[in-house]
Amino acid sequence: MLPLEELKSVIQELLPGVPLDLEAGSLLVSSKDLITVCRCLKNTERFSLDYLANLTVVDYPPERMEVIYHFYSMLKKHGPVALKVKVEREKPSVPSVTPLWRGAEFQEREAYDLFGVVFEGHPDLRRILMWEGFKGHPMRKDYIVEDQDAVETLSP
C-alpha cells in the first residue's frame, strides 16, 4: 500500500475539491465527503479496499466524537487504511457505508446503540446490544452508571 501522504495525494488527484487531512496515521475526511472517498477507496483498482475490518467511535467530550474506519484489500493483500470523520457530539451523524460494505451494518448499529451516532441511510438502524427502552448511550464518557446497590422505596 502507498504511504499515507502519497495515498492522500493520489485521492486528491482523483477527487479534486475533496479536502483531506492527515491526523495520527489516519486520513481525515468530512462527513459530507465520506461516501465519495469510501467509494474511491473501494472501487479504484489501485486501492481495492474491499474489506471493512472495523468501525468504531471515540468520544472526546465535551465537543466532538470521531467515527473511525479500518479498511483492507483482500484482493491486493494490503492495509490497513484508517479513515476518520469528526462529528459534533450534540447530534453525531454520518452517512452509512453499509451500501458499500455490507459488514458495516452490525458495526454501525453497535456504534449507534453505544455512542448515539446516527448513520444516515442505514437499512435497519436500531439498538443491537441494549434494549429498546434503555436510556442513554453507555460508552459515552458522560454516561452515568445506575447504582445497582441503591434501594428504591416504593410508596403504597
C-alpha positions as CSV (number, residue, x, y, z in Angstrom):
1,M,0.0,0.0,0.0
2,L,1.1,3.6,-0.6
3,P,2.5,5.6,2.3
4,L,-0.3,7.7,3.8
5,E,1.0,11.0,2.5
6,E,1.1,9.6,-1.0
7,L,-2.3,7.9,-0.7
8,K,-3.7,11.3,0.3
9,S,-2.2,13.0,-2.8
10,V,-3.5,10.3,-5.1
11,I,-7.0,10.5,-3.7
12,Q,-6.9,14.3,-4.0
13,E,-5.9,13.9,-7.7
14,L,-8.8,11.5,-8.3
15,L,-11.3,13.7,-6.3
16,P,-10.4,17.3,-6.9
17,G,-12.1,19.6,-4.4
18,V,-12.5,17.0,-1.7
19,P,-10.4,18.1,1.3
20,L,-8.4,15.5,3.1
21,D,-6.0,15.9,6.0
22,L,-3.7,13.5,7.9
23,E,-4.0,13.0,11.6
24,A,-2.3,10.4,13.8
25,G,-1.8,7.9,11.0
26,S,-5.3,8.4,9.6
27,L,-6.9,10.1,6.7
28,L,-9.3,12.7,8.0
29,V,-12.4,13.4,5.8
30,S,-15.6,15.4,6.4
31,S,-18.9,13.7,6.9
32,K,-20.2,15.2,3.6
33,D,-17.3,13.7,1.6
34,L,-17.2,10.3,3.4
35,I,-19.1,8.3,0.8
36,T,-17.2,9.8,-2.1
37,V,-13.9,9.0,-0.5
38,C,-15.0,5.5,0.5
39,R,-16.3,4.7,-3.0
40,C,-12.9,5.8,-4.4
41,L,-11.0,3.6,-1.9
42,K,-13.1,0.6,-2.7
43,N,-13.6,1.0,-6.5
44,T,-10.2,2.4,-7.6
45,E,-8.2,-0.6,-8.8
46,R,-5.0,0.7,-7.3
47,F,-6.6,0.6,-3.8
48,S,-9.3,-2.1,-4.0
49,L,-10.1,-1.6,-0.3
50,D,-12.8,-4.3,-0.4
51,Y,-13.0,-5.2,3.3
52,L,-14.1,-3.0,6.3
53,A,-12.4,-4.6,9.2
54,N,-13.9,-2.4,11.9
55,L,-15.8,0.7,12.6
56,T,-15.7,2.4,16.0
57,V,-16.3,5.7,17.7
58,V,-14.0,7.6,20.1
59,D,-15.7,10.1,22.4
60,Y,-13.9,13.4,23.1
61,P,-16.2,15.4,25.4
62,P,-17.5,18.0,25.5
63,E,-17.3,18.9,21.8
64,R,-16.7,16.0,19.5
65,M,-16.6,12.4,18.6
66,E,-14.7,10.6,15.9
67,V,-16.0,7.7,13.7
68,I,-13.0,5.6,12.7
69,Y,-12.9,3.0,9.9
70,H,-10.2,0.5,9.1
71,F,-10.0,-0.9,5.6
72,Y,-8.0,-3.7,3.9
73,S,-7.7,-5.1,0.5
74,M,-8.2,-8.8,0.3
75,L,-7.6,-8.7,-3.4
76,K,-4.3,-6.8,-3.2
77,K,-3.4,-8.0,0.3
78,H,-2.6,-4.7,1.8
79,G,-3.9,-2.4,4.5
80,P,-4.9,-1.2,6.9
81,V,-6.0,2.3,5.8
82,A,-7.6,4.2,8.7
83,L,-10.2,6.9,7.9
84,K,-11.6,9.3,10.5
85,V,-14.7,11.5,10.5
86,K,-15.1,14.1,13.2
87,V,-18.7,14.7,14.3
88,E,-20.3,17.1,16.7
89,R,-21.1,15.4,20.0
90,E,-24.5,17.1,20.3
91,K,-26.0,15.4,17.2
92,P,-23.4,13.0,15.8
93,S,-24.3,11.9,12.3
94,V,-22.5,10.4,9.3
95,P,-23.7,8.6,6.1
96,S,-23.9,4.9,6.3
97,V,-21.3,2.9,4.5
98,T,-23.4,-0.3,4.6
99,P,-24.3,0.1,0.9
100,L,-20.6,-0.2,0.1
101,W,-19.5,-2.8,2.7
102,R,-22.4,-5.0,3.9
103,G,-20.3,-5.9,7.0
104,A,-20.8,-2.3,8.3
105,E,-24.5,-3.0,9.1
106,F,-23.8,-4.6,12.5
107,Q,-20.9,-2.2,13.4
108,E,-23.0,0.9,12.6
109,R,-25.8,-0.4,14.8
110,E,-23.4,-1.0,17.6
111,A,-22.0,2.5,17.3
112,Y,-25.5,3.9,17.2
113,D,-26.5,1.9,20.3
114,L,-23.4,2.5,22.4
115,F,-22.4,6.1,21.3
116,G,-25.6,7.6,19.7
117,V,-24.1,8.2,16.3
118,V,-26.8,8.2,13.6
119,F,-25.8,6.6,10.4
120,E,-28.0,8.2,7.7
121,G,-29.3,5.8,5.2
122,H,-28.7,2.7,7.3
123,P,-31.2,0.0,6.3
124,D,-32.1,-1.0,9.9
125,L,-30.7,1.5,12.5
126,R,-32.0,0.3,15.9
127,R,-30.4,-0.8,19.1
128,I,-28.5,-4.1,18.9
129,L,-26.9,-4.6,22.4
130,M,-29.2,-2.6,24.7
131,W,-32.9,-3.0,25.0
132,E,-35.3,-0.5,23.2
133,G,-36.3,1.3,26.4
134,F,-32.7,1.8,27.5
135,K,-31.9,5.5,28.3
136,G,-28.6,6.9,27.0
137,H,-25.5,5.5,25.3
138,P,-23.3,3.6,27.8
139,M,-19.9,4.1,26.0
140,R,-20.1,7.8,26.1
141,K,-17.8,9.3,28.7
142,D,-20.6,11.3,30.3
143,Y,-22.8,8.3,30.8
144,I,-23.7,7.8,34.5
145,V,-24.0,4.2,35.5
146,E,-27.0,3.4,37.6
147,D,-26.2,2.5,41.2
148,Q,-27.0,-1.2,41.4
149,D,-26.8,-1.1,45.2
150,A,-29.3,1.6,45.6
151,V,-32.6,0.5,47.2
152,E,-35.7,2.1,45.8
153,T,-38.5,2.8,48.2
154,L,-41.9,2.2,46.7
155,S,-44.7,4.3,48.0
156,P,-48.0,2.5,48.8
